[in-house]
Amino acid sequence: MYRECQACKEITVATNLESGRQVSWKEWKNVTIQKEKVREAGNIEVKKQSVTVKSNQQGTIETLVQEFTKDLNRIARHIFNITHQYREIRQLRQTLNEKSMIIHVDFSENFNCKYGKEIQSMHFGASQRQISIHTGVAYLQGTATAFSTISDCLKHSPPAIWAHLNPVLQHMKTKSSVDSVHFVSDGPTTQYRSRSNFFLFSTEIIDMGFKYSTWNFLEAGHGRGAPDGVGATIKRHADQLVNSKGMDVMCAADLIDGLKDTTSILMFEIKEEAVANYERQIANVTIPAENPGGSSGGSSADVVADDFIQSTNDPFRPLVLSDSLIGSYCVVDYEGLPYPGLIMDVDEDTVEVTAMCRIGPNRFFWPLVEDRLWYGNEKLITLLEEEPALVTKRHRHIDSCMWKRILEKMGLDEAGKKAL
């Protein structure tokens, strides 16, 4: 499926159409458009924006076959990876002994808090609050336990991950005799597949008394998994509390109190202080950028990619661009200035980013109309562990230490000008 077989890698799609015949087809493409905005004194500002469109393409039948074959090679490799990973993880689950456990985890989309009855202004702006939900399933020999950790802290960074994992691991440790744990997750480089997470992984597991552990990353776009089902169940029951019973769900404690008698899912509330404790734990630790030796264990289910390793010469950029970066916050170089944004797509050595607007040194806001552009690999300055923090109701800023590193990397002073 990697199209490397010497016997069949050159096989092409056969057609019964005559050579050179003109054909047409539709194709999803990313295009850059220009929008004009009239400023004060009649000045016109032209901004570029990247949008996705379904475009009509024309060409010879040979061109169509060539484009189809290129996409077919990519999807074949992608589907093979997914199939292989699920097969190996299923095999691992079927061969678990009384000492081993698999934990499949994922962050669910944040839940929007709701009152039983709301006035119109509650639907807009800062009035809307959210709750972070981390879901998963713990597989022991012959049993499966669904769990969810719920928090008012919206961070999805490595310290937050371990604040969410800690009570689950402690609970499973007391309810069984397991000493080995295999984690399964997707691979966002600002969450599970980061150096900070691997530092906590390598220390917390030992402190909790586990003797052996692995972390297995699934292929990007692998489809829905068990944690997604847990998250959907939590949100469906939460909506029923509001819509049918008229309850107010405005914080993590409200949600857990309302659900404790309606579902068998194991639930824990995660306080912001628990996240802060892990943040302090790694604040003064220098995490080496060298290859830590691949995954922290070895089983047939290990599907850990090598591209989580950071370049030693450039310690806060990804070494390889991959689909796992989609959904990660980053900083890009646009006309010599740093702009934070969100990665929307990855294509070979370029990334599509919807960027924030700049109003001053380290002051940004999200525009009403998305500003999407494709940036080359060299324009990707750094990844951010989380969205820039709010300093007003709308304006945000990047952590001061990270901002200083960004300016140093780009050779800028505090005002955003080239340093002498």
C-alpha positions as CSV (number, residue, x, y, z in Angstrom):
1,M,0.0,0.0,0.0
2,Y,3.0,2.3,0.2
3,R,3.4,1.9,-3.6
4,E,6.9,0.5,-3.3
5,C,6.2,-3.0,-4.7
6,Q,8.5,-3.6,-7.6
7,A,5.9,-5.7,-9.4
8,C,3.0,-3.3,-9.3
9,K,4.1,0.2,-8.3
10,E,4.1,1.3,-12.0
11,I,0.5,0.1,-12.7
12,T,-1.6,3.0,-13.9
13,V,-5.3,3.5,-14.2
14,A,-6.6,2.2,-17.6
15,T,-9.2,4.2,-19.6
16,N,-11.0,3.4,-22.8
17,L,-10.9,7.0,-24.0
18,E,-8.7,8.0,-26.9
19,S,-5.3,9.6,-26.0
20,G,-5.3,13.4,-25.9
21,R,-9.1,13.7,-25.5
22,Q,-10.1,16.9,-23.6
23,V,-12.1,16.2,-20.4
24,S,-13.4,18.2,-17.4
25,W,-13.6,17.4,-13.7
26,K,-14.2,19.2,-10.4
27,E,-11.4,19.6,-7.8
28,W,-11.2,21.1,-4.3
29,K,-8.5,23.8,-4.3
30,N,-7.2,26.5,-2.0
31,V,-7.1,29.9,-3.8
32,T,-6.0,33.3,-2.6
33,I,-8.3,36.2,-3.1
34,Q,-7.8,39.9,-2.6
35,K,-10.3,42.1,-0.6
36,E,-10.3,45.9,-0.5
37,K,-11.2,47.8,2.6
38,V,-11.5,51.6,2.6
39,R,-9.7,53.2,5.6
40,E,-9.7,56.8,6.9
41,A,-8.9,59.5,4.4
42,G,-10.0,57.3,1.6
43,N,-7.0,55.0,1.8
44,I,-7.7,51.5,0.4
45,E,-6.2,48.5,2.2
46,V,-5.8,45.4,0.2
47,K,-5.8,42.1,2.1
48,K,-5.1,38.6,0.9
49,Q,-7.3,35.7,2.1
50,S,-7.1,32.0,1.3
51,V,-10.4,30.2,0.7
52,T,-11.4,26.7,-0.3
53,V,-13.4,26.3,-3.5
54,K,-14.7,23.6,-5.7
55,S,-13.2,24.5,-9.1
56,N,-13.8,23.3,-12.6
57,Q,-10.7,21.8,-14.2
58,Q,-10.0,20.9,-17.8
59,G,-7.3,19.0,-19.5
60,T,-6.4,15.9,-21.4
61,I,-7.4,12.4,-20.1
62,E,-3.7,11.8,-19.4
63,T,-3.6,14.8,-17.0
64,L,-6.7,13.6,-15.2
65,V,-5.2,10.1,-14.8
66,Q,-1.9,11.6,-13.5
67,E,-3.7,13.8,-10.9
68,F,-5.9,10.8,-9.8
69,T,-2.9,8.5,-9.5
70,K,-1.1,11.1,-7.3
71,D,-4.0,11.4,-5.0
72,L,-4.5,7.6,-5.0
73,N,-1.0,7.0,-3.8
74,R,-1.5,9.4,-0.9
75,I,-4.9,7.9,0.2
76,A,-3.5,4.3,-0.2
77,R,-0.7,5.0,2.2
78,H,-3.1,6.8,4.6
79,I,-5.7,4.0,4.6
80,F,-3.0,1.3,5.1
81,N,-1.6,3.2,8.1
82,I,-5.0,3.4,9.7
83,T,-5.9,-0.2,9.0
84,H,-2.5,-1.5,10.3
85,Q,-2.7,0.6,13.5
86,Y,-6.3,-0.5,14.4
87,R,-5.3,-4.1,13.7
88,E,-2.3,-4.0,15.9
89,I,-4.2,-2.2,18.7
90,R,-7.0,-4.7,18.5
91,Q,-4.5,-7.5,18.8
92,L,-2.9,-5.8,21.8
93,R,-6.3,-5.5,23.4
94,Q,-7.2,-9.2,22.8
95,T,-3.9,-10.3,24.4
96,L,-4.0,-8.2,27.5
97,N,-3.1,-10.0,30.7
98,E,-4.1,-9.1,34.3
99,K,-1.1,-6.8,34.6
100,S,-1.7,-4.7,31.5
101,M,-4.1,-1.9,30.5
102,I,-4.9,0.2,27.4
103,I,-6.1,3.8,27.8
104,H,-7.5,5.5,24.7
105,V,-7.9,9.2,25.2
106,D,-8.9,12.4,23.4
107,F,-10.1,15.9,24.1
108,S,-13.7,16.4,23.2
109,E,-14.8,19.7,21.8
110,N,-15.5,22.1,24.6
111,F,-19.1,22.1,26.0
112,N,-20.9,25.5,25.8
113,C,-22.5,26.2,29.2
114,K,-26.2,26.8,29.2
115,Y,-29.0,28.1,31.5
116,G,-32.3,26.4,31.6
117,K,-33.8,29.7,30.4
118,E,-31.7,32.4,28.8
119,I,-32.1,36.0,27.6
120,Q,-30.9,36.8,24.1
121,S,-27.7,38.5,25.1
122,M,-26.5,35.2,26.7
123,H,-25.9,33.8,23.1
124,F,-23.1,36.3,22.3
125,G,-19.6,37.2,23.1
126,A,-18.0,36.9,26.5
127,S,-21.3,35.8,28.1
128,Q,-20.8,32.3,26.8
129,R,-18.7,30.1,29.1
130,Q,-17.2,26.7,28.2
131,I,-16.1,23.5,29.9
132,S,-13.2,21.3,28.9
133,I,-14.0,17.6,28.6
134,H,-11.3,14.9,28.3
135,T,-12.7,11.5,27.5
136,G,-11.4,8.0,27.1
137,V,-11.9,4.3,27.6
138,A,-9.7,2.1,29.9
139,Y,-9.4,-1.5,28.7
140,L,-8.4,-4.2,31.2
141,Q,-8.5,-8.0,30.6
142,G,-12.1,-8.7,29.6
143,T,-13.5,-5.3,30.7
144,A,-13.8,-1.7,29.5
145,T,-14.4,1.4,31.6
146,A,-15.5,4.6,30.0
147,F,-14.4,7.8,31.8
148,S,-14.5,11.6,31.5
149,T,-12.6,14.3,33.3
150,I,-14.2,17.7,33.3
151,S,-12.7,21.0,34.1
152,D,-13.4,24.8,34.0
153,C,-9.8,25.2,32.9
154,L,-9.8,25.2,29.1
155,K,-6.1,24.4,28.6
156,H,-5.2,21.4,26.5
157,S,-1.5,21.6,27.1
158,P,0.7,18.8,28.5
159,P,0.3,19.9,32.1
160,A,-3.5,19.9,31.5
161,I,-3.3,16.4,29.9
162,W,-1.6,15.0,33.0
163,A,-4.0,16.8,35.4
164,H,-6.8,15.0,33.5
165,L,-5.0,11.6,33.4
166,N,-3.8,11.5,37.0
167,P,-7.2,10.7,38.8
168,V,-8.0,8.1,36.1
169,L,-4.7,6.3,36.5
170,Q,-4.9,6.5,40.3
171,H,-8.4,5.0,40.2
172,M,-7.5,2.2,37.8
173,K,-4.4,1.5,39.9
174,T,-6.4,1.0,43.1
175,K,-9.1,-1.1,41.3
176,S,-6.7,-3.6,39.6
177,S,-3.2,-5.0,39.8
178,V,-1.9,-3.4,36.5
179,D,1.7,-2.4,36.3
180,S,1.8,-1.7,32.5
181,V,-0.2,0.9,30.6
182,H,-0.4,1.5,26.8
183,F,-1.8,5.0,25.8
184,V,-3.5,5.5,22.5
185,S,-4.3,9.0,21.2
186,D,-4.1,11.2,18.1
187,G,-1.0,13.2,17.6
188,P,-1.3,17.0,17.9
189,T,2.2,18.3,18.4
190,T,1.1,20.9,21.0
191,Q,-0.7,18.3,23.1
192,Y,0.1,14.6,23.3
193,R,3.0,14.5,20.8
194,S,5.2,17.1,22.4
195,R,8.4,17.1,24.4
196,S,6.7,18.4,27.5
197,N,4.2,15.6,27.4
198,F,6.9,13.0,27.0
199,F,8.8,14.5,30.0
200,L,5.7,14.2,32.2
201,F,5.0,10.8,30.7
202,S,8.5,9.5,31.6
203,T,8.3,10.8,35.2
204,E,4.6,10.5,36.2
205,I,4.3,6.8,35.1
206,I,7.2,5.9,37.4
207,D,6.0,7.9,40.3
208,M,2.6,6.1,40.0
209,G,4.3,2.7,40.2
210,F,3.9,1.5,36.7
211,K,6.8,-0.6,35.4
212,Y,6.2,-0.4,31.7
213,S,4.4,2.0,29.4
214,T,4.0,3.0,25.7
215,W,2.3,5.8,23.9
216,N,0.9,5.1,20.5
217,F,-0.2,7.8,18.0
218,L,-2.9,7.2,15.5
219,E,-2.8,8.4,11.9
220,A,-4.3,11.8,11.3
221,G,-7.8,11.6,10.0
222,H,-8.3,8.1,11.5
223,G,-12.0,8.6,12.0
224,R,-14.1,8.4,15.2
225,G,-13.0,6.3,18.1
226,A,-14.3,5.2,21.5
227,P,-13.4,8.5,23.3
228,D,-15.6,10.4,20.8
229,G,-18.5,8.2,21.7
230,V,-18.0,9.0,25.4
231,G,-17.9,12.7,24.7
232,A,-21.1,12.5,22.6
233,T,-22.8,10.7,25.5
234,I,-21.7,13.3,28.0
235,K,-23.0,16.2,25.9
236,R,-26.2,14.5,25.0
237,H,-27.0,13.9,28.6
238,A,-25.9,17.5,29.4
239,D,-28.3,18.9,26.8
240,Q,-31.1,16.8,28.3
241,L,-30.4,18.3,31.7
242,V,-30.9,21.8,30.3
243,N,-33.7,21.2,27.8
244,S,-35.8,18.6,29.6
245,K,-35.2,19.4,33.3
246,G,-34.4,23.1,33.0
247,M,-31.1,22.8,34.9
248,D,-28.4,25.4,34.8
249,V,-25.1,23.9,33.6
250,M,-22.5,26.7,34.1
251,C,-19.4,25.0,35.4
252,A,-17.8,21.6,35.7
253,A,-19.3,20.9,39.1
254,D,-22.8,21.5,37.8
255,L,-22.3,19.1,34.9
256,I,-20.9,16.3,37.1
257,D,-23.6,16.8,39.7
258,G,-26.3,16.6,37.1
259,L,-24.9,13.5,35.3
260,K,-23.8,11.4,38.3
261,D,-27.2,9.6,38.5
262,T,-27.9,9.3,34.7
263,T,-24.8,7.6,33.3
264,S,-22.3,4.9,34.2
265,I,-19.4,6.9,32.8
266,L,-16.7,7.4,35.4
267,M,-16.3,11.2,36.0
268,F,-13.8,13.4,37.8
269,E,-13.6,17.1,38.2
270,I,-10.2,18.7,37.5
271,K,-9.5,21.9,39.4
272,E,-7.4,24.6,37.8
273,E,-4.9,24.2,40.6
274,A,-4.1,20.7,39.5
275,V,-3.1,22.1,36.0
276,A,-1.1,24.8,37.7
277,N,0.8,22.2,39.8
278,Y,2.0,20.4,36.6
279,E,2.8,23.7,35.0
280,R,5.1,24.6,38.0
281,Q,6.6,21.1,37.7
282,I,8.0,21.7,34.2
283,A,8.5,25.5,34.5
284,N,12.1,25.2,35.6
285,V,13.1,22.1,33.8
286,T,15.2,22.2,30.6
287,I,13.8,19.5,28.3
288,P,16.5,18.2,25.9
289,A,15.7,18.5,22.2
290,E,17.6,15.4,21.2
291,N,15.8,12.2,20.2
292,P,14.8,10.5,23.5
293,G,15.0,7.2,21.8
294,G,11.6,6.9,20.1
295,S,8.7,5.6,22.1
296,S,9.0,4.9,25.7
297,G,8.4,1.2,25.3
298,G,8.1,-1.4,22.6
299,S,5.1,-3.4,21.6
300,S,3.6,-4.5,18.3
301,A,1.1,-1.7,18.7
302,D,3.7,1.0,18.8
303,V,2.9,3.4,16.0
304,V,4.8,6.4,17.4
305,A,6.1,8.7,14.6
306,D,9.6,10.1,14.6
307,D,8.5,13.6,13.7
308,F,7.6,14.7,17.2
309,I,11.4,15.2,17.7
310,Q,12.3,18.9,17.7
311,S,15.3,20.1,15.7
312,T,18.3,20.7,18.0
313,N,19.2,23.9,16.1
314,D,15.7,25.3,16.3
315,P,14.1,23.8,19.4
316,F,10.6,25.1,19.1
317,R,9.7,24.2,15.5
318,P,8.5,20.8,14.2
319,L,11.1,18.9,12.3
320,V,8.5,17.6,9.9
321,L,5.3,19.1,8.6
322,S,2.4,16.6,8.8
323,D,-1.4,16.5,9.1
324,S,-1.0,16.1,12.9
325,L,-0.3,19.8,13.0
326,I,-3.8,20.7,11.9
327,G,-5.6,22.4,14.8
328,S,-2.4,23.6,16.4
329,Y,-1.7,27.2,17.3
330,C,1.4,28.7,15.7
331,V,3.3,31.9,14.9
332,V,4.1,32.7,11.2
333,D,6.3,35.3,9.6
334,Y,4.2,37.7,7.4
335,E,6.2,40.5,5.8
336,G,8.8,40.3,8.5
337,L,6.5,40.4,11.5
338,P,5.2,37.6,13.8
339,Y,1.5,36.8,13.7
340,P,-0.2,34.0,15.8
341,G,-2.8,31.8,14.1
342,L,-4.4,28.4,13.8
343,I,-3.1,25.8,11.3
344,M,-6.0,24.7,9.1
345,D,-4.3,22.4,6.6
346,V,-0.9,21.0,5.7
347,D,0.3,20.2,2.2
348,E,3.9,18.9,1.8
349,D,6.1,21.8,2.8
350,T,3.4,24.4,3.3
351,V,0.8,25.1,6.0
352,E,-2.5,27.0,5.7
353,V,-3.0,29.3,8.6
354,T,-5.8,31.6,9.7
355,A,-4.0,34.4,11.3
356,M,-4.8,37.0,13.9
357,C,-4.6,40.8,13.3
358,R,-2.0,42.9,15.0
359,I,-2.7,46.1,16.8
360,G,0.7,46.6,18.6
361,P,3.7,44.8,20.0
362,N,2.3,41.4,21.3
363,R,-1.3,42.5,20.9
364,F,-3.6,40.6,18.6
365,F,-7.2,39.8,17.9
366,W,-9.2,37.5,15.7
367,P,-10.7,39.3,12.7
368,L,-14.4,39.0,11.9
369,V,-13.4,37.7,8.4
370,E,-10.9,34.9,8.4
371,D,-7.4,35.8,7.1
372,R,-6.3,32.5,5.6
373,L,-3.0,32.1,3.7
374,W,-0.6,29.4,2.8
375,Y,2.9,29.8,4.3
376,G,6.1,28.0,3.4
377,N,7.9,25.9,6.0
378,E,10.5,28.6,6.5
379,K,7.7,31.1,7.5
380,L,6.5,28.9,10.3
381,I,8.3,30.4,13.3
382,T,7.0,28.3,16.2
383,L,4.2,26.2,17.5
384,L,2.2,27.4,20.5
385,E,1.0,25.1,23.2
386,E,-2.3,27.0,23.4
387,E,-4.2,30.0,22.0
388,P,-2.8,33.4,23.0
389,A,-4.3,34.5,26.3
390,L,-6.9,37.2,26.7
391,V,-5.8,40.5,28.0
392,T,-9.1,42.3,27.3
393,K,-12.4,41.0,26.2
394,R,-11.1,40.7,22.6
395,H,-7.3,41.3,22.6
396,R,-4.8,38.6,23.2
397,H,-1.1,38.2,23.8
398,I,1.6,35.5,23.6
399,D,3.3,34.4,26.7
400,S,6.1,36.9,27.5
401,C,8.9,34.3,27.5
402,M,7.8,32.8,24.2
403,W,7.4,36.3,22.7
404,K,10.9,37.2,23.7
405,R,12.2,34.0,22.0
406,I,10.2,34.8,18.9
407,L,11.6,38.3,18.6
408,E,15.2,37.0,19.1
409,K,14.7,34.3,16.4
410,M,13.4,36.9,14.0
411,G,16.0,39.5,14.9
412,L,13.4,42.1,16.1
413,D,13.3,44.5,18.9
414,E,10.2,45.0,21.2
415,A,8.7,47.5,18.8
416,G,8.8,44.9,16.0
417,K,11.7,46.5,14.1
418,K,14.9,44.9,13.0
419,A,17.3,44.9,15.9
420,L,20.6,46.6,15.2
